[in-house]
Amino acid sequence: MIHKFSRGQTVRFRGGNGYKNAATGAYTVVRQMPYGEGDCQYCIKSPREQHERVAKESDLESI
């Protein structure tokens, strides 16, 4: 699989019900991760949170 997003790119995280505590707004792609759980995955970071998150490509959109 080919990753759609690149390191340093700004994206919007559209996390579902499992991510109720996720910060809203822009996230930065920290790194691309191996394909897993049926989708490309990324490590993303919001300036509004201290930690990084792992997100599936289907949960992200360009902004």
C-alpha positions as CSV (number, residue, x, y, z in Angstrom):
1,M,0.0,0.0,0.0
2,I,1.1,3.6,-0.7
3,H,0.6,6.2,2.0
4,K,-1.6,9.1,1.1
5,F,-0.1,11.5,3.6
6,S,3.5,12.6,4.1
7,R,5.6,13.4,7.2
8,G,5.0,17.0,8.3
9,Q,1.7,17.3,6.5
10,T,-1.3,18.9,8.3
11,V,-4.4,16.8,8.5
12,R,-7.8,16.7,10.3
13,F,-8.4,13.7,12.5
14,R,-12.0,12.3,12.1
15,G,-11.8,9.8,14.8
16,G,-15.0,7.9,15.6
17,N,-16.7,7.0,18.8
18,G,-13.5,5.4,20.2
19,Y,-11.8,8.9,20.2
20,K,-14.2,11.1,22.2
21,N,-11.3,12.7,24.1
22,A,-9.3,13.5,21.0
23,A,-8.4,17.2,20.4
24,T,-10.2,18.9,17.6
25,G,-8.5,20.8,14.9
26,A,-5.3,20.3,13.0
27,Y,-2.8,17.4,13.5
28,T,0.7,17.0,12.0
29,V,1.8,13.7,10.6
30,V,4.8,12.7,12.6
31,R,5.6,9.5,10.7
32,Q,4.2,6.9,8.4
33,M,3.7,3.5,10.1
34,P,3.4,0.0,8.5
35,Y,0.1,-1.1,7.0
36,G,-2.1,-2.7,9.6
37,E,-5.7,-3.3,10.5
38,G,-6.7,-3.1,6.8
39,D,-5.4,0.5,6.3
40,C,-2.2,2.6,6.2
41,Q,-1.4,4.0,9.6
42,Y,0.2,7.2,10.8
43,C,1.6,8.7,14.0
44,I,-0.1,12.1,14.4
45,K,0.3,14.9,16.9
46,S,-1.9,17.8,17.9
47,P,-0.4,20.9,19.4
48,R,-3.3,20.7,21.9
49,E,-2.2,17.3,23.3
50,Q,1.0,16.2,25.0
51,H,1.0,12.7,23.4
52,E,1.0,11.3,19.9
53,R,-1.8,9.2,18.4
54,V,-1.9,6.3,15.9
55,A,-4.5,6.9,13.3
56,K,-5.7,5.0,10.2
57,E,-5.6,6.7,6.9
58,S,-9.4,6.4,6.6
59,D,-9.7,8.6,9.8
60,L,-7.7,11.4,8.3
61,E,-8.4,14.1,5.7
62,S,-6.2,16.8,4.1
63,I,-6.7,20.4,5.1
